[in-house]
Amino acid sequence: MSKKIESKIVSYKVSTEEQTKEAAAKTAESNIIQMHEKVSRPEALAGSTYKIKTPMSDHALYLTINDIILNEGTDHELRRPFEVFINSKNMDHFQWIVALTRVISAVFRKGGDCTFLVEELKAVFDPQGGYFKPGGKFMPSLVAEIGWAIEDHLQKIGMLKKPEIPEHQQKIMDEKRAEFEGSAAAPAASESSDFPPTAEVCKKCSVKAVILMDGCMTCLNCGDSKCG
């Protein structure tokens, strides 16, 4: 293929192999698709559905989060949440549920860091009081439980990291738990909880697993301690 040069050639430069690779890398990087509000919705999306059952309602609530896969089949493949649907037979909260799904979906499609939604939702308290989930986890409201479900989903797709307890700390927690259960004169724990019945709610993980050991309040679930 020939190309006619209209102007006079006054200088030239030969590209090195490194420069050629750098230019190719920049071109490839510029073609990477990031999540933004103009990304069109594909015909089909992969998603997960979470069942939320509260003692305040006879009907369960189903939270569905659909994900979009960006740059599929490349080294820059990303899985990002795209939309949220909430369905329930209970129509008492229909208006705010529709509003919540639209707002959350809009934040997902906007792109950027959407993980802040988790803490915002988990911090919502019901003035009528919260409830305990099987296992001892306290939920301050239905909205907060939706926040926990979204956090679980973001951890599964890699947008959030699940907090891990160091092995040495886990060993200490197991020893303290065994010592506490061996010396406690309280009745046996209920089948719905894995922690002592006299335990208090942890302010960090919201699980009823805080006990007093060696003069220090320690959580047997996440390891949080007032004594550091």
C-alpha positions as a Markdown table, in Angstrom:
| # | Residue | x | y | z |
|---|---|---|---|---|
| 1 | Met | 0.0 | 0.0 | 0.0 |
| 2 | Ser | 1.5 | 3.3 | -1.1 |
| 3 | Lys | 0.8 | 6.7 | 0.4 |
| 4 | Lys | 1.6 | 10.1 | -1.3 |
| 5 | Ile | 3.5 | 12.6 | 0.8 |
| 6 | Glu | 2.5 | 16.1 | -0.1 |
| 7 | Ser | 5.0 | 18.1 | 2.0 |
| 8 | Lys | 8.8 | 18.1 | 2.1 |
| 9 | Ile | 10.5 | 15.6 | 4.5 |
| 10 | Val | 12.7 | 17.5 | 6.8 |
| 11 | Ser | 13.5 | 14.8 | 9.4 |
| 12 | Tyr | 12.7 | 11.2 | 10.3 |
| 13 | Lys | 13.0 | 8.8 | 13.3 |
| 14 | Val | 13.2 | 5.1 | 13.5 |
| 15 | Ser | 11.1 | 3.5 | 16.2 |
| 16 | Thr | 12.8 | 1.0 | 18.4 |
| 17 | Glu | 11.2 | -2.3 | 19.5 |
| 18 | Glu | 10.5 | -1.0 | 23.0 |
| 19 | Gln | 8.7 | 2.1 | 21.7 |
| 20 | Thr | 6.6 | -0.1 | 19.4 |
| 21 | Lys | 5.7 | -2.3 | 22.4 |
| 22 | Glu | 4.8 | 0.7 | 24.5 |
| 23 | Ala | 2.7 | 2.2 | 21.8 |
| 24 | Ala | 0.9 | -1.2 | 21.4 |
| 25 | Ala | 0.3 | -1.4 | 25.1 |
| 26 | Lys | -1.1 | 2.1 | 25.3 |
| 27 | Thr | -3.5 | 1.3 | 22.4 |
| 28 | Ala | -4.6 | -1.8 | 24.1 |
| 29 | Glu | -5.1 | 0.0 | 27.4 |
| 30 | Ser | -7.2 | 2.7 | 25.7 |
| 31 | Asn | -9.5 | -0.1 | 24.4 |
| 32 | Ile | -10.2 | -1.4 | 27.9 |
| 33 | Ile | -13.9 | -0.8 | 28.8 |
| 34 | Gln | -14.5 | 0.5 | 32.3 |
| 35 | Met | -17.9 | 0.6 | 34.0 |
| 36 | His | -19.8 | 3.8 | 33.2 |
| 37 | Glu | -23.4 | 4.9 | 32.7 |
| 38 | Lys | -23.2 | 4.6 | 28.9 |
| 39 | Val | -22.4 | 0.9 | 28.9 |
| 40 | Ser | -25.3 | -0.7 | 27.2 |
| 41 | Arg | -27.2 | -3.6 | 28.8 |
| 42 | Pro | -26.5 | -7.0 | 27.1 |
| 43 | Glu | -29.4 | -9.3 | 26.2 |
| 44 | Ala | -28.5 | -11.6 | 29.1 |
| 45 | Leu | -26.8 | -11.1 | 32.4 |
| 46 | Ala | -25.6 | -13.5 | 35.0 |
| 47 | Gly | -26.8 | -13.0 | 38.5 |
| 48 | Ser | -27.4 | -14.3 | 42.0 |
| 49 | Thr | -30.6 | -14.3 | 44.1 |
| 50 | Tyr | -30.5 | -14.0 | 47.9 |
| 51 | Lys | -33.4 | -15.0 | 50.2 |
| 52 | Ile | -34.1 | -12.6 | 53.1 |
| 53 | Lys | -36.5 | -13.8 | 55.8 |
| 54 | Thr | -37.3 | -11.6 | 58.7 |
| 55 | Pro | -39.4 | -12.4 | 61.8 |
| 56 | Met | -41.3 | -9.1 | 61.1 |
| 57 | Ser | -43.0 | -10.5 | 58.0 |
| 58 | Asp | -44.7 | -13.8 | 57.0 |
| 59 | His | -43.3 | -13.5 | 53.4 |
| 60 | Ala | -39.6 | -13.7 | 52.4 |
| 61 | Leu | -37.9 | -11.1 | 50.4 |
| 62 | Tyr | -35.8 | -12.1 | 47.4 |
| 63 | Leu | -32.8 | -9.9 | 46.3 |
| 64 | Thr | -31.4 | -10.5 | 42.8 |
| 65 | Ile | -28.2 | -8.9 | 41.7 |
| 66 | Asn | -27.2 | -9.1 | 38.0 |
| 67 | Asp | -23.6 | -8.7 | 36.9 |
| 68 | Ile | -22.1 | -7.5 | 33.6 |
| 69 | Ile | -18.8 | -8.9 | 32.4 |
| 70 | Leu | -16.5 | -6.3 | 30.8 |
| 71 | Asn | -13.6 | -7.1 | 28.5 |
| 72 | Glu | -14.7 | -10.8 | 28.4 |
| 73 | Gly | -12.0 | -13.2 | 27.4 |
| 74 | Thr | -9.1 | -10.8 | 27.9 |
| 75 | Asp | -6.6 | -10.2 | 30.7 |
| 76 | His | -8.7 | -7.2 | 31.8 |
| 77 | Glu | -11.9 | -9.1 | 32.3 |
| 78 | Leu | -14.0 | -7.6 | 35.1 |
| 79 | Arg | -17.3 | -8.6 | 36.7 |
| 80 | Arg | -19.3 | -5.7 | 38.0 |
| 81 | Pro | -22.8 | -5.4 | 39.5 |
| 82 | Phe | -25.2 | -3.9 | 37.0 |
| 83 | Glu | -28.7 | -3.9 | 38.4 |
| 84 | Val | -30.8 | -5.0 | 41.4 |
| 85 | Phe | -34.3 | -6.4 | 41.8 |
| 86 | Ile | -36.2 | -7.0 | 45.0 |
| 87 | Asn | -39.3 | -9.1 | 45.0 |
| 88 | Ser | -41.8 | -10.1 | 47.7 |
| 89 | Lys | -45.4 | -11.0 | 48.2 |
| 90 | Asn | -45.5 | -8.4 | 51.0 |
| 91 | Met | -46.7 | -5.2 | 49.4 |
| 92 | Asp | -46.5 | -3.0 | 52.6 |
| 93 | His | -43.1 | -1.6 | 51.6 |
| 94 | Phe | -43.6 | -1.6 | 47.8 |
| 95 | Gln | -42.8 | 2.1 | 47.3 |
| 96 | Trp | -39.5 | 2.3 | 49.1 |
| 97 | Ile | -38.4 | -1.1 | 47.8 |
| 98 | Val | -38.9 | 0.2 | 44.2 |
| 99 | Ala | -37.1 | 3.4 | 45.0 |
| 100 | Leu | -34.2 | 1.5 | 46.6 |
| 101 | Thr | -33.7 | -0.8 | 43.7 |
| 102 | Arg | -33.6 | 2.1 | 41.2 |
| 103 | Val | -31.1 | 4.1 | 43.3 |
| 104 | Ile | -28.8 | 1.1 | 43.8 |
| 105 | Ser | -29.0 | 0.1 | 40.2 |
| 106 | Ala | -28.2 | 3.7 | 39.1 |
| 107 | Val | -25.1 | 3.7 | 41.4 |
| 108 | Phe | -23.9 | 0.4 | 40.0 |
| 109 | Arg | -24.2 | 1.7 | 36.4 |
| 110 | Lys | -22.5 | 5.0 | 37.2 |
| 111 | Gly | -19.2 | 3.1 | 37.7 |
| 112 | Gly | -16.4 | 3.8 | 40.1 |
| 113 | Asp | -16.3 | 2.6 | 43.6 |
| 114 | Cys | -19.8 | 1.4 | 44.6 |
| 115 | Thr | -18.7 | -0.4 | 47.8 |
| 116 | Phe | -19.7 | 2.5 | 50.0 |
| 117 | Leu | -23.3 | 1.4 | 49.5 |
| 118 | Val | -22.7 | -1.5 | 51.8 |
| 119 | Glu | -21.8 | 0.6 | 54.9 |
| 120 | Glu | -24.5 | 3.1 | 54.2 |
| 121 | Leu | -27.2 | 0.4 | 54.1 |
| 122 | Lys | -25.9 | -1.5 | 57.0 |
| 123 | Ala | -26.0 | 1.6 | 59.2 |
| 124 | Val | -29.8 | 2.0 | 58.7 |
| 125 | Phe | -31.7 | 1.4 | 62.0 |
| 126 | Asp | -35.4 | 0.6 | 62.3 |
| 127 | Pro | -37.0 | 2.8 | 65.0 |
| 128 | Gln | -39.3 | -0.2 | 65.9 |
| 129 | Gly | -36.2 | -2.3 | 66.7 |
| 130 | Gly | -34.1 | -4.9 | 64.9 |
| 131 | Tyr | -34.0 | -8.7 | 65.1 |
| 132 | Phe | -31.6 | -11.6 | 65.4 |
| 133 | Lys | -30.8 | -13.9 | 62.6 |
| 134 | Pro | -30.1 | -17.7 | 63.2 |
| 135 | Gly | -26.6 | -17.9 | 64.5 |
| 136 | Gly | -26.8 | -14.8 | 66.6 |
| 137 | Lys | -26.2 | -12.0 | 64.1 |
| 138 | Phe | -28.2 | -8.8 | 64.9 |
| 139 | Met | -29.9 | -7.0 | 62.1 |
| 140 | Pro | -30.9 | -3.4 | 63.0 |
| 141 | Ser | -33.3 | -3.2 | 60.0 |
| 142 | Leu | -34.5 | -4.9 | 56.8 |
| 143 | Val | -32.5 | -2.3 | 54.8 |
| 144 | Ala | -29.3 | -3.3 | 56.8 |
| 145 | Glu | -29.9 | -6.9 | 55.9 |
| 146 | Ile | -30.0 | -5.9 | 52.2 |
| 147 | Gly | -26.7 | -4.2 | 52.8 |
| 148 | Trp | -25.2 | -7.4 | 54.2 |
| 149 | Ala | -26.5 | -9.4 | 51.2 |
| 150 | Ile | -24.9 | -6.9 | 48.8 |
| 151 | Glu | -21.6 | -7.1 | 50.7 |
| 152 | Asp | -21.7 | -10.9 | 50.5 |
| 153 | His | -22.2 | -10.6 | 46.7 |
| 154 | Leu | -19.4 | -8.0 | 46.2 |
| 155 | Gln | -17.1 | -10.3 | 48.1 |
| 156 | Lys | -18.0 | -13.2 | 45.8 |
| 157 | Ile | -17.2 | -11.3 | 42.6 |
| 158 | Gly | -13.9 | -9.8 | 44.1 |
| 159 | Met | -14.9 | -6.2 | 44.6 |
| 160 | Leu | -14.6 | -6.5 | 48.4 |
| 161 | Lys | -12.2 | -8.7 | 50.4 |
| 162 | Lys | -13.6 | -10.9 | 53.1 |
| 163 | Pro | -11.9 | -10.0 | 56.4 |
| 164 | Glu | -9.7 | -12.9 | 57.6 |
| 165 | Ile | -8.6 | -13.6 | 61.2 |
| 166 | Pro | -4.9 | -14.4 | 61.6 |
| 167 | Glu | -4.2 | -18.0 | 62.5 |
| 168 | His | -2.6 | -17.1 | 65.9 |
| 169 | Gln | -5.5 | -14.9 | 66.8 |
| 170 | Gln | -8.0 | -17.6 | 65.8 |
| 171 | Lys | -6.1 | -20.1 | 68.1 |
| 172 | Ile | -6.4 | -17.7 | 71.0 |
| 173 | Met | -10.1 | -17.2 | 70.4 |
| 174 | Asp | -10.7 | -21.0 | 70.3 |
| 175 | Glu | -8.8 | -21.4 | 73.6 |
| 176 | Lys | -10.8 | -18.6 | 75.3 |
| 177 | Arg | -14.0 | -20.0 | 74.0 |
| 178 | Ala | -13.2 | -23.5 | 75.3 |
| 179 | Glu | -12.2 | -22.0 | 78.7 |
| 180 | Phe | -15.3 | -19.9 | 78.9 |
| 181 | Glu | -17.7 | -22.7 | 78.0 |
| 182 | Gly | -15.9 | -25.0 | 80.5 |
| 183 | Ser | -16.2 | -22.6 | 83.4 |
| 184 | Ala | -19.6 | -21.1 | 82.7 |
| 185 | Ala | -22.4 | -22.2 | 84.9 |
| 186 | Ala | -25.0 | -20.9 | 82.3 |
| 187 | Pro | -27.4 | -23.3 | 80.6 |
| 188 | Ala | -26.4 | -24.9 | 77.4 |
| 189 | Ala | -26.5 | -22.8 | 74.2 |
| 190 | Ser | -29.5 | -22.9 | 72.0 |
| 191 | Glu | -29.3 | -24.9 | 68.8 |
| 192 | Ser | -29.7 | -21.7 | 66.7 |
| 193 | Ser | -26.5 | -20.1 | 68.0 |
| 194 | Asp | -22.9 | -21.3 | 67.9 |
| 195 | Phe | -21.8 | -19.0 | 70.8 |
| 196 | Pro | -22.5 | -18.9 | 74.5 |
| 197 | Pro | -26.1 | -17.8 | 75.4 |
| 198 | Thr | -24.8 | -15.1 | 77.7 |
| 199 | Ala | -22.7 | -13.4 | 74.9 |
| 200 | Glu | -23.4 | -9.8 | 73.9 |
| 201 | Val | -23.7 | -8.3 | 70.5 |
| 202 | Cys | -20.4 | -7.3 | 68.8 |
| 203 | Lys | -20.4 | -3.7 | 67.6 |
| 204 | Lys | -18.1 | -4.6 | 64.7 |
| 205 | Cys | -19.6 | -7.8 | 63.2 |
| 206 | Ser | -23.1 | -7.5 | 64.8 |
| 207 | Val | -23.0 | -11.2 | 66.0 |
| 208 | Lys | -24.0 | -12.1 | 69.5 |
| 209 | Ala | -20.5 | -13.5 | 70.4 |
| 210 | Val | -18.8 | -11.0 | 72.8 |
| 211 | Ile | -17.8 | -12.5 | 76.2 |
| 212 | Leu | -15.7 | -11.3 | 79.1 |
| 213 | Met | -12.5 | -13.1 | 79.4 |
| 214 | Asp | -9.5 | -12.1 | 81.5 |
| 215 | Gly | -11.2 | -8.8 | 82.2 |
| 216 | Cys | -11.5 | -8.0 | 78.5 |
| 217 | Met | -14.6 | -8.0 | 76.3 |
| 218 | Thr | -13.7 | -10.2 | 73.3 |
| 219 | Cys | -15.7 | -11.3 | 70.2 |
| 220 | Leu | -15.5 | -15.0 | 69.5 |
| 221 | Asn | -16.6 | -14.4 | 65.9 |
| 222 | Cys | -14.4 | -11.6 | 64.5 |
| 223 | Gly | -11.8 | -11.3 | 67.2 |
| 224 | Asp | -12.5 | -7.7 | 68.1 |
| 225 | Ser | -11.3 | -6.8 | 71.5 |
| 226 | Lys | -11.3 | -3.7 | 73.7 |
| 227 | Cys | -7.8 | -4.6 | 74.9 |
| 228 | Gly | -6.4 | -4.7 | 71.4 |
